[in-house]
Amino acid sequence: MADDSRSDPSGGERPQAFALLDESNDAATRLEGVEALGNPSSSMRGSERRIVDRLLRVVLTDDDPRVRAEAIDALYFHGDRYVEELVSRIAAAVRRRDSASDPRTVFVRWLTSDNAAYRMVGATGLGAVDPSDTRGGSDAASSASAPSNAETPDATARLRDAFDDTDARVRARAVRSYAALGGKQIAPLRPLLGTPNALVRRAAVDALVSIGTPDATDLLATAADDGGNRLRRTVVERLHRLDRPESAEILLDAVRDPSPAVRRAAAASLARLVAEGDAVRGRDVRERLLADRAARSDAGSDRGDDRTVTRLFYEVASGEPSDRVTPPTERHAMWLCCELVEHGEAGSGPGDEAVPWLLDALAHDDPHAADIAAAYLPRLDAPDLAGAVRALAGDDEADPDARERARSVLKRLKRQTAASAADRSIEYVYVRRPADYTEKHAK
């Protein structure tokens, strides 16, 4: 085995923990090395790939089950993707040993281990492994598993049994793998929606979204309506993945949820559903939002709630991009915000409150979102709109792109003013005295 205490190309010293993993050391020493790699100091974080490779080697080759289990936990610390990489390597090792072997047999055995780390890998492998995957691994991985000629049990049944595991990581991964394997029964998932563990709760919601049957959708709708704050937020955050009109209905109700966090998550998910899906059109969402506003107005509801809905989409459009708020999501949120503003939802005077929002949006990092705001500004009916735009256009400290867009908006406002004046002049040509106007409109 190579000496891992030597200097690396960057001039620094490799972690001493690597040297502890030498096969000539006893199990207690190797265990100490694995524990150190699972809790790396800041000086070791730049070597994550080398650390992960060494941990993978330990899981696949070490002859002590405690050391292998600790290495699995260390991989989990570094990221879920490395557990999935481990699963792939184990499957490859099984295939290399016997091309007729089913890797699921290995993972079923791991799922019944007394050690939670092995059970976590087993639950992951049953749903994630590609039986045709032949990437590199080690024969030692299969030596710790079931015989290659063993019969593979019903994987989904084994995974359902793991829904009650004492380790949250195992429960969450079993739930995800159950859905990935095509499990359709939602009854076992129902109690998991109410669990206080966020990892399991998110997995249960993701499984229902993946299953996507009418029963699963109904359960998601019930959770979004009657669940606790955390559950409602989890549901609406993930509903954009279920490309169905029913998802839009749930999210449209959720934008008026009592919780601000749920409302914002619902607005972001709704905009992303429109942006990335095929089942829901933006104009249908706009019409529903406007119809809801009209119905609430007729019922005497506070218009402040309507202003809140409009601002939700503005906040989604102007927030920092993330896994949930993508650039296309920002653009569709900006468009919905502008549509609601133009149709008067932002306040008693159309556009009054929204002008500062859209002026700020002219400096948006995404030029398409900024251009949407610029296109709608001239269409607003707001006092001294031209003055506000002119102030931005002449602000030397403002964002250069925002100033340029403000100048473009100002030109359009001037053209609109000129066109309006021309229309009034034409009317004046035909109406030269009050009697003419009375006679004209009496006909």
C-alpha positions as CSV (number, residue, x, y, z in Angstrom):
1,M,0.0,0.0,0.0
2,A,1.3,3.5,-0.9
3,D,2.4,5.8,1.9
4,D,-0.5,8.3,2.2
5,S,1.4,10.6,4.6
6,R,3.6,12.0,1.8
7,S,3.2,15.6,0.5
8,D,0.6,16.2,-2.2
9,P,1.2,18.3,-5.3
10,S,-0.1,21.4,-3.7
11,G,2.7,21.3,-1.1
12,G,0.5,20.4,1.9
13,E,0.6,17.3,3.9
14,R,-2.0,14.6,3.3
15,P,-4.2,13.9,6.3
16,Q,-2.5,11.7,8.9
17,A,-5.9,9.8,9.0
18,F,-5.0,8.2,5.7
19,A,-2.0,6.5,7.2
20,L,-4.2,5.0,10.0
21,L,-6.1,3.1,7.3
22,D,-3.2,0.9,6.3
23,E,-4.2,-2.7,6.2
24,S,-1.3,-3.6,8.6
25,N,-3.0,-1.6,11.4
26,D,-5.5,-3.2,13.7
27,A,-9.2,-2.6,13.4
28,A,-9.3,-0.1,16.3
29,T,-6.6,2.1,14.5
30,R,-8.4,1.8,11.2
31,L,-11.7,2.8,12.9
32,E,-10.0,5.9,14.3
33,G,-8.8,6.9,10.8
34,V,-12.3,6.5,9.3
35,E,-13.8,8.5,12.1
36,A,-11.3,11.3,11.4
37,L,-12.2,11.3,7.7
38,G,-15.9,11.5,8.6
39,N,-15.3,14.7,10.6
40,P,-12.7,16.5,8.5
41,S,-11.1,19.7,9.6
42,S,-11.3,22.7,7.4
43,S,-7.8,22.0,6.2
44,M,-9.0,18.6,4.8
45,R,-12.1,19.8,3.0
46,G,-10.2,20.7,-0.2
47,S,-9.3,17.0,-0.5
48,E,-12.9,15.7,-0.4
49,R,-12.6,13.6,-3.5
50,R,-9.5,11.8,-2.2
51,I,-11.2,11.3,1.1
52,V,-14.3,9.9,-0.5
53,D,-12.2,7.5,-2.7
54,R,-10.4,6.2,0.4
55,L,-13.7,5.7,2.3
56,L,-15.2,3.9,-0.7
57,R,-12.2,1.6,-0.7
58,V,-12.6,0.9,3.0
59,V,-16.3,0.0,2.6
60,L,-15.5,-2.3,-0.3
61,T,-12.3,-4.0,1.0
62,D,-11.9,-3.8,4.8
63,D,-12.4,-7.1,6.6
64,D,-13.9,-5.6,9.8
65,P,-17.7,-4.8,9.6
66,R,-17.4,-2.1,12.2
67,V,-14.9,-0.2,10.1
68,R,-16.9,-0.6,7.0
69,A,-20.1,0.7,8.8
70,E,-18.2,3.7,10.1
71,A,-16.9,4.4,6.6
72,I,-20.5,4.3,5.3
73,D,-21.5,6.9,7.9
74,A,-18.5,9.0,6.9
75,L,-19.6,8.9,3.3
76,Y,-23.1,10.0,4.3
77,F,-21.5,13.0,6.1
78,H,-19.8,14.1,2.9
79,G,-23.1,13.9,0.9
80,D,-25.9,11.7,-0.3
81,R,-24.3,11.4,-3.8
82,Y,-21.4,9.4,-2.3
83,V,-23.8,6.8,-0.8
84,E,-25.3,6.4,-4.3
85,E,-21.9,6.1,-5.7
86,L,-21.2,3.3,-3.2
87,V,-24.4,1.6,-4.3
88,S,-23.3,1.6,-7.9
89,R,-19.8,0.2,-7.0
90,I,-21.3,-2.6,-4.9
91,A,-23.6,-3.5,-7.8
92,A,-20.7,-3.5,-10.2
93,A,-18.7,-5.8,-7.9
94,V,-21.6,-8.3,-7.7
95,R,-21.9,-8.3,-11.5
96,R,-18.2,-8.8,-12.0
97,R,-18.2,-11.8,-9.7
98,D,-21.1,-13.4,-11.5
99,S,-22.8,-11.7,-14.4
100,A,-26.0,-13.6,-13.7
101,S,-26.2,-12.3,-10.1
102,D,-28.9,-9.8,-9.1
103,P,-27.5,-6.9,-7.1
104,R,-30.8,-6.6,-5.3
105,T,-30.1,-9.8,-3.5
106,V,-27.1,-8.1,-1.9
107,F,-29.1,-5.0,-0.9
108,V,-31.9,-7.1,0.6
109,R,-29.4,-8.8,2.9
110,W,-27.9,-5.4,3.8
111,L,-31.4,-4.1,4.6
112,T,-31.8,-6.7,7.2
113,S,-28.5,-6.0,9.0
114,D,-28.3,-5.1,12.6
115,N,-26.3,-2.0,11.7
116,A,-28.2,1.1,10.5
117,A,-25.4,2.1,8.1
118,Y,-25.7,-1.2,6.2
119,R,-29.5,-0.9,6.2
120,M,-29.3,2.6,4.7
121,V,-27.2,1.3,1.8
122,G,-29.5,-1.6,1.3
123,A,-32.6,0.7,1.2
124,T,-30.8,3.0,-1.2
125,G,-29.5,0.2,-3.5
126,L,-32.9,-1.5,-3.9
127,G,-34.3,1.6,-5.6
128,A,-31.3,3.2,-7.1
129,V,-29.1,0.5,-8.5
130,D,-29.1,-0.1,-12.3
131,P,-28.7,-3.9,-12.7
132,S,-26.7,-3.3,-15.9
133,D,-24.3,-1.0,-14.1
134,T,-20.8,-2.4,-14.5
135,R,-18.6,0.4,-13.1
136,G,-15.6,-0.5,-10.9
137,G,-15.9,-2.1,-7.5
138,S,-14.4,-4.8,-5.5
139,D,-15.1,-8.5,-5.2
140,A,-14.8,-8.1,-1.4
141,A,-18.1,-6.2,-1.4
142,S,-20.0,-9.2,-2.7
143,S,-18.1,-11.5,-0.2
144,A,-20.0,-9.7,2.6
145,S,-23.3,-10.3,0.9
146,A,-25.7,-13.0,0.2
147,P,-24.8,-15.9,-2.2
148,S,-25.2,-15.0,-5.8
149,N,-27.7,-17.8,-6.4
150,A,-30.0,-16.8,-3.7
151,E,-33.6,-16.0,-4.7
152,T,-34.4,-12.2,-4.7
153,P,-37.4,-11.5,-2.4
154,D,-40.1,-9.0,-3.2
155,A,-38.1,-5.7,-3.0
156,T,-41.1,-3.4,-2.5
157,A,-42.4,-5.6,0.4
158,R,-39.0,-5.5,2.1
159,L,-38.9,-1.7,1.7
160,R,-42.4,-1.3,3.2
161,D,-41.2,-3.2,6.2
162,A,-38.3,-0.7,6.5
163,F,-40.8,2.2,6.8
164,D,-40.8,1.4,10.5
165,D,-37.0,1.3,10.9
166,T,-35.5,2.9,14.0
167,D,-33.1,5.0,11.8
168,A,-34.6,8.0,10.0
169,R,-32.1,7.7,7.2
170,V,-33.2,4.1,6.5
171,R,-36.9,5.1,6.6
172,A,-36.4,8.0,4.2
173,R,-34.4,6.0,1.7
174,A,-36.8,3.0,1.9
175,V,-39.7,5.3,1.1
176,R,-37.9,6.8,-1.9
177,S,-36.8,3.4,-3.2
178,Y,-40.3,2.1,-2.8
179,A,-41.7,4.8,-5.1
180,A,-38.7,4.3,-7.5
181,L,-39.6,0.6,-7.9
182,G,-43.1,1.4,-8.8
183,G,-44.8,0.9,-5.4
184,K,-48.4,2.3,-5.6
185,Q,-49.9,1.7,-2.2
186,I,-50.3,5.0,-0.4
187,A,-51.7,3.6,2.9
188,P,-48.1,2.8,4.3
189,L,-47.1,6.4,3.4
190,R,-49.9,8.2,5.1
191,P,-48.6,8.0,8.7
192,L,-45.1,9.1,7.5
193,L,-46.5,12.5,6.5
194,G,-47.1,13.4,10.1
195,T,-43.6,12.3,11.4
196,P,-41.6,15.1,13.1
197,N,-38.5,14.0,11.2
198,A,-38.1,16.3,8.2
199,L,-36.0,13.8,6.3
200,V,-38.7,11.2,6.4
201,R,-41.5,13.7,5.9
202,R,-39.9,15.0,2.7
203,A,-39.3,11.5,1.4
204,A,-43.0,10.6,1.9
205,V,-44.1,13.7,0.0
206,D,-41.6,13.0,-2.8
207,A,-42.9,9.4,-3.0
208,L,-46.5,10.5,-3.3
209,V,-45.5,13.0,-6.0
210,S,-43.6,10.2,-7.8
211,I,-46.6,7.8,-7.5
212,G,-48.9,10.5,-8.9
213,T,-52.1,8.5,-8.8
214,P,-55.4,10.2,-8.1
215,D,-55.3,8.7,-4.5
216,A,-51.8,10.1,-4.0
217,T,-52.8,13.5,-5.4
218,D,-55.8,13.6,-3.1
219,L,-53.6,12.8,-0.1
220,L,-51.2,15.6,-1.1
221,A,-54.1,18.0,-1.3
222,T,-55.3,17.0,2.1
223,A,-51.9,17.5,3.6
224,A,-51.5,20.9,1.9
225,D,-54.9,21.9,3.4
226,D,-55.0,20.3,6.8
227,G,-51.4,19.5,7.7
228,G,-49.1,21.4,10.0
229,N,-47.1,24.3,8.8
230,R,-44.0,22.2,8.1
231,L,-46.0,19.5,6.2
232,R,-47.9,22.1,4.2
233,R,-44.7,23.8,3.2
234,T,-43.0,20.5,2.2
235,V,-46.0,19.6,0.0
236,V,-46.2,22.9,-1.9
237,E,-42.4,23.1,-2.3
238,R,-42.5,19.7,-4.2
239,L,-45.7,19.9,-6.1
240,H,-44.1,21.5,-9.2
241,R,-42.7,18.0,-9.9
242,L,-46.2,16.7,-10.4
243,D,-47.2,18.1,-13.8
244,R,-50.9,18.0,-13.4
245,P,-53.7,20.6,-13.4
246,E,-54.6,19.3,-9.9
247,S,-51.2,20.5,-8.7
248,A,-52.0,24.0,-9.8
249,E,-55.3,23.9,-8.0
250,I,-53.6,22.9,-4.8
251,L,-51.0,25.6,-5.2
252,L,-53.5,28.3,-6.1
253,D,-55.3,27.7,-2.8
254,A,-51.9,27.6,-1.0
255,V,-50.9,31.1,-2.1
256,R,-53.5,32.4,0.5
257,D,-52.3,30.0,3.3
258,P,-52.1,31.5,6.8
259,S,-48.3,30.9,6.9
260,P,-46.1,33.4,5.0
261,A,-43.5,30.6,4.4
262,V,-46.1,28.3,2.9
263,R,-47.5,31.1,0.7
264,R,-44.1,32.0,-0.7
265,A,-43.2,28.4,-1.3
266,A,-46.5,27.9,-3.1
267,A,-46.0,30.9,-5.3
268,A,-42.5,29.7,-6.3
269,S,-43.7,26.2,-6.9
270,L,-46.7,27.4,-9.0
271,A,-44.4,29.6,-11.2
272,R,-42.0,26.7,-11.6
273,L,-44.9,24.4,-12.5
274,V,-45.9,26.8,-15.3
275,A,-42.3,27.3,-16.4
276,E,-41.2,23.7,-16.6
277,G,-44.4,21.6,-17.0
278,D,-46.7,21.0,-19.9
279,A,-50.1,20.5,-18.2
280,V,-50.6,24.0,-16.8
281,R,-50.6,27.2,-18.9
282,G,-49.6,30.6,-17.5
283,R,-52.7,32.3,-18.8
284,D,-55.0,29.8,-17.0
285,V,-53.2,30.5,-13.7
286,R,-53.5,34.3,-14.3
287,E,-57.3,33.9,-15.0
288,R,-57.8,31.9,-11.9
289,L,-55.9,34.4,-9.7
290,L,-57.9,37.3,-11.2
291,A,-61.2,35.4,-10.8
292,D,-60.3,34.7,-7.1
293,R,-59.6,38.4,-6.7
294,A,-63.0,39.3,-8.1
295,A,-64.8,36.8,-6.0
296,R,-63.1,38.0,-2.8
297,S,-63.9,41.6,-3.8
298,D,-67.6,40.7,-4.3
299,A,-67.6,39.0,-0.9
300,G,-66.2,42.1,0.8
301,S,-62.8,40.5,1.6
302,D,-59.8,42.7,2.4
303,R,-57.9,43.8,-0.7
304,G,-54.8,43.7,1.3
305,D,-54.8,40.0,0.9
306,D,-54.8,40.5,-2.9
307,R,-51.8,42.8,-2.7
308,T,-50.0,40.1,-0.7
309,V,-50.5,37.6,-3.5
310,T,-49.1,40.0,-6.1
311,R,-46.1,40.7,-3.9
312,L,-45.5,37.0,-3.5
313,F,-44.8,36.6,-7.2
314,Y,-42.6,39.7,-7.1
315,E,-40.6,38.3,-4.2
316,V,-40.2,35.0,-6.1
317,A,-39.1,36.8,-9.2
318,S,-36.6,39.0,-7.4
319,G,-35.2,36.4,-5.0
320,E,-31.8,34.6,-5.2
321,P,-31.9,31.7,-7.6
322,S,-31.9,28.3,-5.9
323,D,-32.8,24.7,-6.5
324,R,-36.5,25.8,-6.3
325,V,-36.3,29.2,-7.9
326,T,-34.7,28.8,-11.3
327,P,-34.3,31.6,-13.9
328,P,-37.4,30.4,-15.9
329,T,-39.3,30.4,-12.6
330,E,-38.3,34.0,-11.9
331,R,-39.4,35.0,-15.4
332,H,-42.8,33.4,-15.0
333,A,-43.2,34.9,-11.5
334,M,-42.4,38.3,-12.9
335,W,-44.9,37.9,-15.6
336,L,-47.6,36.9,-13.2
337,C,-46.8,39.8,-10.9
338,C,-47.0,42.2,-13.8
339,E,-50.3,40.8,-15.1
340,L,-51.8,41.1,-11.6
341,V,-50.5,44.6,-11.3
342,E,-51.8,45.7,-14.7
343,H,-55.3,44.3,-13.8
344,G,-55.3,46.3,-10.5
345,E,-54.7,43.7,-7.9
346,A,-51.8,45.6,-6.3
347,G,-54.0,48.3,-4.9
348,S,-57.0,50.6,-5.3
349,G,-55.0,52.6,-7.8
350,P,-53.6,50.2,-10.5
351,G,-49.9,50.1,-10.2
352,D,-49.5,52.6,-7.3
353,E,-47.7,50.3,-5.0
354,A,-46.0,48.2,-7.8
355,V,-44.0,51.0,-9.5
356,P,-41.1,50.8,-7.0
357,W,-41.1,47.0,-7.4
358,L,-40.9,47.1,-11.2
359,L,-38.3,49.9,-11.2
360,D,-36.1,47.8,-8.9
361,A,-36.7,44.8,-11.2
362,L,-35.1,46.8,-14.1
363,A,-31.7,45.8,-12.5
364,H,-32.6,42.1,-12.3
365,D,-29.7,39.8,-12.8
366,D,-31.7,37.9,-15.4
367,P,-32.1,40.2,-18.4
368,H,-35.3,38.5,-19.5
369,A,-37.0,39.1,-16.1
370,A,-35.8,42.7,-16.2
371,D,-37.2,43.1,-19.8
372,I,-40.6,41.8,-18.6
373,A,-40.7,44.5,-16.0
374,A,-39.7,47.1,-18.5
375,A,-42.4,46.0,-20.9
376,Y,-45.2,46.4,-18.3
377,L,-44.2,49.7,-16.7
378,P,-45.6,51.9,-19.5
379,R,-48.9,50.1,-19.2
380,L,-49.5,51.0,-15.5
381,D,-51.9,53.7,-14.5
382,A,-50.0,55.3,-11.7
383,P,-49.5,58.9,-10.6
384,D,-46.2,60.5,-11.8
385,L,-45.0,57.3,-13.3
386,A,-42.9,59.2,-15.8
387,G,-41.3,61.2,-13.1
388,A,-40.2,58.1,-11.2
389,V,-38.8,56.5,-14.4
390,R,-37.1,59.7,-15.4
391,A,-35.4,59.9,-11.9
392,L,-34.0,56.4,-12.4
393,A,-32.9,57.1,-16.0
394,G,-30.9,60.1,-14.7
395,D,-29.4,58.4,-11.6
396,D,-25.6,58.1,-12.2
397,E,-25.3,55.7,-9.3
398,A,-27.9,53.3,-10.6
399,D,-27.2,50.0,-12.3
400,P,-26.3,50.9,-16.0
401,D,-28.6,48.3,-17.4
402,A,-31.5,49.5,-15.2
403,R,-30.8,53.1,-16.4
404,E,-30.9,52.0,-20.0
405,R,-34.1,50.2,-19.6
406,A,-35.6,53.2,-17.8
407,R,-34.7,55.4,-20.8
408,S,-36.5,52.9,-23.0
409,V,-39.5,53.0,-20.8
410,L,-39.5,56.8,-20.8
411,K,-39.4,56.9,-24.6
412,R,-42.5,54.6,-24.7
413,L,-44.3,56.7,-22.2
414,K,-43.6,59.8,-24.3
415,R,-44.9,58.1,-27.4
416,Q,-48.0,57.0,-25.5
417,T,-48.6,60.6,-24.3
418,A,-48.2,61.9,-27.9
419,A,-50.6,59.3,-29.3
420,S,-53.1,60.2,-26.6
421,A,-52.9,63.8,-27.4
422,A,-53.3,63.1,-31.1
423,D,-56.5,61.1,-30.3
424,R,-57.9,64.1,-28.4
425,S,-57.0,66.4,-31.2
426,I,-59.0,64.3,-33.7
427,E,-62.0,64.4,-31.4
428,Y,-61.6,68.1,-31.2
429,V,-61.7,68.5,-35.0
430,Y,-65.1,66.9,-35.1
431,V,-66.5,68.6,-31.9
432,R,-66.2,72.4,-32.2
433,R,-68.9,73.3,-29.7
434,P,-70.9,71.6,-26.8
435,A,-74.0,71.3,-29.0
436,D,-72.0,69.3,-31.5
437,Y,-70.9,66.8,-28.9
438,T,-74.5,66.4,-27.6
439,E,-75.9,65.9,-31.0
440,K,-73.2,63.4,-32.0
441,H,-73.6,61.1,-29.0
442,A,-77.4,61.3,-29.1
443,K,-77.5,59.6,-32.5
